[in-house]
């Protein structure tokens, strides 16, 4: 098979200049693509009571360690980190902290979107991230592995535990001039057969729009990514602002149109919610947005906030399209609690037959104009082949 490789979903491959690190047996083909497919008879259903911890804005402070200890004590099956790692450009310190408090790479997958504070050493973070995922996957049977396509910490799509996740660098990588490329990737990933058949879909990125957070952040991603995820009923997970907030169920993100104020959120095509879980340990900020009718929960220094994480348990009580979520602080206090009912997917289940029903070519496109210290030769597009795009503007070196 040549570079026009056919796959519904593949394992992670990361190109760092001439170096390529692979998870499992993905192979590079002339620097233009990779090939692979789901193993035979792989069950893509979500296990019962499958718990994911969502954090952002971590640091290497005592609170950072306490949040990781909380995640371990809650028995999370995975961590989704929405950007800003150690704030010191030290990938070794960041990864050592994770391994110290969560256990080594074989214990739990740690999946990430990069933030604005991660760009100067992005290649080092990429290498550590992929190395840990390699080690995790090598220790697990097929049904417990993480399957991904794309470029780690830039634009990547993954399935783990039957949950479809898209990690975007929008607003953090490439600055405003590259938002369209991130948006194109996200839309294409959501349009894949695997995504459309998935009960649970999560869009993960670091930055925000001003009215999707309650602190001092400005409009930094554009509304299009929020609306694209809402169109497909995907949960929107962000960080950046050092507080916790969650919207009600919305039928329009840009206009903050509330579809329901119930604590049971029925997500579906056209309706979803967004949250900021930015209390990973690197300080706590105040509330500066008071136009808040569209928010269901706000937790900032004004409310005496402490660091913590949002935990969502999927296939809760053995109901595949039900999730129970709680924001818990490091004192083990429950700050927010809500239920999600997903009306997405083909019969509320994902099967190998669905995942492999449509095999489409993976293609490449021109690279971003990259931040310092990183040279990415190719860009892998999820589940479809697209034409070349043009190289864009300068990296946004903003440090917030």
N, C-alpha and C positions, 0 to 999 in steps of 0.2 A: 504494500500500500504506500502511495506517495504522500506528499505534503498535504494533498486534499484528503485528509484523513476523515473517516466517517465514525461518528460516535454520538450517542445520545448524551452521555456524560462521561467525564474522564477524571483521572486522578491528577493531583496538582503537579504542575511543572513551572519552574521559575528560572528565567534566564537572567543571569548577572554577567553582562558582557559575554565573554567566551565560556563562562562557567554555567552549567545547567544542573540544578538540583531537582531530583524527581521524587515524588511519592509513589510508592509501589513500582509498577513496571512500565510507566509511560516512557515513550521514546521520542527523542527529538529527530526531526527529519529535515536536515539541511538548514536548520534554524528557522524554518517556516511554519512549523506546526507540530502537533503530537497526535498520537492515536491511542485508542483504548476504548473499552466499553465496560458496562457493569458485568460483574461475574454472573455465570449461569445460576439461575434459581435464587437470585438475591432478593430477599424480602425488604421492600422499602417502606413498610409500615412503621409508624412511630411506636416504640415500646410504651407500655403502660407507665404512667406517672414519670414521664421523661422530663427532667428539670434542666432548664438553661438559666444561667446567671448573666445579667446584662450590667456592664459597668463602663465607665469612661473616665479619662482624666485621672490617671492613677498615681504617678510619682513613686518615690521610694521612701516615703515617710512612715511613721508608725501607723497612721491611719490606713495607709496603703496595705501594709502587712495585715492589719486587723480585718480589712475587707476580704482579703484572700482567705484568711482563717475562717471568716464567716461563711464564705462560699464552700469551703471544705466541710464545715460543720453542718451545712444545709444539705449536703449530699448531692450537689449539682453534677449532672452528667456532661456538661459542657459550659464553657465561658465564651460569651461574645463581648469583646472589648472594642468599644466605639472610639478608638483613637486617643492620642496623647499618652505615651507609655511612661518613661521614667523622667522626662524633662531634662535629661543630662546628656543625650545622644550616646548613651552607653548601653548597647544591646546586651552585653554580657551581664551587667548588673540587673537589667530588667528581667532577663530570662532566669537568672539565678534566684531572684526573688520569687518568681512564679513557681519554680521547681521546689524551692524551700518550703513554701506554705501550701501548695497544692499537691506536692508529690512530683516524682519525675514524669517524663513525657508519656510513660505508659499508663498513667492513671486517668487523665482527663484531657480531651482536646481543647486547645485554647485558640480561638478563631478571632481575627482582628480586622478592623478597618484602620487605616493610618490617619493621624491628625496632623495639624499644622506644626506641632512640636516634634514631629517624627521625621521631617523631611531631610534634614541635613545629613543624617546617618541612615537613610532609608535602606540602602543596600545591606547594611549590617543587620538591621531589623528583619529584612526579608530573609536573609540567610539563617538567622536564628529561628525565625518562625517556621520556615520550611523544614529545617533540621528537626525541630521538635515534632512536627506533624509526621515526618518520615518515621521517627522513632515510635510514635504512637501507633501508626498504621502497621508497622512491622510486627507489633506485638499483639495484633487483634485479628480475629477471623473476619471474613469479608463483610458480614452484616454489621460489624461494629466499626468499620473503617470510615474515614472521611473522604468523600469523592468530590472533586472540584475541577473546574476549568477556568482558565483566565490567568491573570498575573497577580500574584500575592501582593497585598497591600496597595494595589492600584485599582484594578477592577477584577473581581473574582466571583464566581458562582459555585456554591457547594451544596451537597446534600449530606446531612448527618442525622441519623435517627429518623429518616423519612421527612425531615424538615428542609425546605428549600430556602437557601440564604444567598443574598447578593450583597457583596461588600464593595462599596464605592469610595473612591478618593475624591469625590466631587467637592470643590471648595478648598481642598487641602493640597491636592497635587495638580499642578499646572495653572493654578489661579483661574481667574474668570474667563480667560481666553480658551480654556480647555473644557469648560463645563459641557459643551455640546457633545464631546467625545464620551465623557462619562455618562451623559444622559442617553446617548445612542446605545451604549453597552447595556445599560440597565433595562431599557425598553426591549432590546433584543433578547436579553436573558429572560425577562418576564413573558415574552411571547413564545418561548420554547415549549415543546410538548410536555417536557418534564415539569416545568413550572405550572403550566395550565392544569395538569393533572394532580398537582400537590394540594393537599388540604391546608397545609401551613406554609406560608411564605413570609420571609423577613427581609426587609431592606435595611441595611446597616451602613451608616456613614457618620462622620464626625461632626461637621458643622451644621448650622441651622439657618432658618429664616427667623427674623426678629420676633414674629408673633407665634412661633413654634417653640419658644423658650420664654422664661420669665425674668431673665437677667439683662445684661447690657449688650448682648450680641446683636449685630446688625444682620441685614439680609446678605447671606454669603453663599447660598447654594442655588438660588432661583426656585420658583414654585413648581417648575416642571417635574422635578424628580419626586416631589411630594405627591403631585397629582398622578404621575405614572404609577406609583405604588398604590395609591388609593384606587385607581382604575382597576387594578388586579386584586384588590382586597388583601394587600400585603401589610403586615405590621411594620411600622417605621420606627427604627431604633437609632437614636443619636446621642451625642455627648456635647463637648465643647463648653457649655455653660456649667459651672460647678454648682449645680443644684439638681433637684429632681422635680420633674413636672410631667403630667400626662393629660392629654386632651380627652374630651368626650369623643364618642363616635361622631365622625365628621363625614359629610357628603360633599364637601368642597373645602380644600385646605386653604387655598388663597383667600377665600372669603370667610373662612372659619364658620361654615354653616354646620350647625349642630343637628345631627340626625336623631340622636337620643341622648338623654342624660342618665340612663340606667347604668347601674354597675355591672350589668351583663351586656357586653358589647358584641353584637351580631355583625361580624365582619364578612364582607362579600364584595363582589365586583362593584366598585363605586363607593364603598363605605369602609373606612378604617379609622385608626387613631395613630397618634405619634407620641413618643415620649422622649425625654432627656433623662438619662441616667448618668450624671456627671459627678457623682460623689464617691469616686473610686479611691480617694485619699489625698489628692493634691489641693486641699483647701476647700472652703465653702463660701459661696458668694450670696449677696443679698437679692431681694426681689426688686426689680426696676420696671417691670411691665405690670400694669394694673388694669389693662383691658383684658379681663380674664374669664368672661362668660363661657368661653369655649374650653376652659380647663376644668378637669375633674379633680386634680390633685396638684398641690404646690407645696414644695418643701425646700426652703432656703434658710439662710441665717436669720431672716425675719421670723421664721417659725421655729427657731432653735435647732436647725438641722444638724445631724451627725452623718458621718460617712456611712455608706451602705451600698446595697445592690438590689436590683429588681430581679426577682426569681419568677419564672413562668414554668408551670408544670403542664406539659402537653399530654394528650390522651389521658386526661385526669379522670380518675375513677373508672378507667377502662372505656371511656367514651372518646372515640378517635378524634372528634371535631370539637372537643372541649378542652380549654386550658384555664387554670387558676393561677393568678399572678399576685405577688405580694412584694412591696418594697419593704425591705427589712434593714434597719440600721445596725451598727456594730454593737449596740446594746441589746440586740435581738428584739427590738420593738417593731411591730408591724405598723407602717406609716400609711400605706395604701394597699387596698385589696380589691380585686375585681375579677370577673370571669369573662372569658372570650368564647364565643361560639362561632366556629368557622363554617361558612356555607360555600367554601371554595372546593375545587377538586372534583374528580370523577367519582361520585359515590362516596366521598369522604375517605378515599383510600388511594394509595399509590402502589402500583404493582410493577414488576419487571416488564410485563407485557406492555403496560402503558408507557413506561420509560423508554422502551426500545421500539415502540410502534413506528416512530419516524426517525430515521437516521439521516442526518444532514451534515454537510461538510463544514469543517472548521477552516476559517481563513485567517489572514493576517492583515494588518494595516500598519501605516507608518507610526513610529513611536511618538510619544509625547516629547516635547522639549523638556528634558528631565532636570530635576533638582541636582545640586552638587553631589558628586561622588557616585552617581549611579548612571549606568549606561544600559538601557534596555533595548535589545536588538529587534524584538518582534512583539506583537500584541496578539494574543489569542482571543478569539471571539466565541462566545458560548453558543454551541448548538446550530449555528448557521454560518454560511460563508458570505462575507461582504467584500465590497471593493475597497480599494485604497482610499485613505483619507489624507489630508494634508497636515503637515506638521504645524503646530500652533505656537502660541506666545510663551512668554517667560514664566518661570516658576514664581509663585507668590511666596516671598520669604517672610511674610507677616509672622510675628511671634506674639501670640496672645495667651 
